């Protein structure tokens, strides 16, 4: 007989957001009923967090990454300060990032001339702090005038990932979550 709980816990030992769907499907295929799934997930994640994160290049593996495509000038300032830069006055009131690297790589801002050189940066974040920040986020649709992080799924093919808009009022809180900022690609 399959020990679904132990197998599911092992499957979650080093879970990433992308692997969550795979783990849930594994549990489902092992005969785990939906009511058990939530408790097993919570127990497995608590066990993983209690053991402590493994280190790789000085940054814990149990982190969250979000990505942003920006001008080379903004990227250099961001890398030098290790902080997300504030919105340009008169532009969008939020800075948009995505949990989906594929979405960011494919993104083309229609307001930026085609010959503008752009860079993609990865913001490596504290996972608990990010979870706390996102616990008060609102859906972008119908959120005009709300002072909160906005969520949308535009251009994101993975249903476990989302785009986030960080308003100026939440910029310091977001920046306090940053463990490291990295250039993606050349």
JOFENBEL-V5694 format. One record per helix or strand of 2 or more residues. SS is the DSSP state (a for helix, b for strand). FROM is the first residue (numbers start at 1). TO is the last residue. Records with the same first field share a line. If there is no record, write none. Layout:
SS=FROM-TO ; FROM-TO
This chain:
a=4-11 ; 17-29 ; 34-51 ; 72-81 ; 101-106 ; 127-134 ; 168-177
b=55-56 ; 59-60 ; 63-71 ; 94-98 ; 118-126 ; 138-139 ; 150-152 ; 163-167 ; 178-184
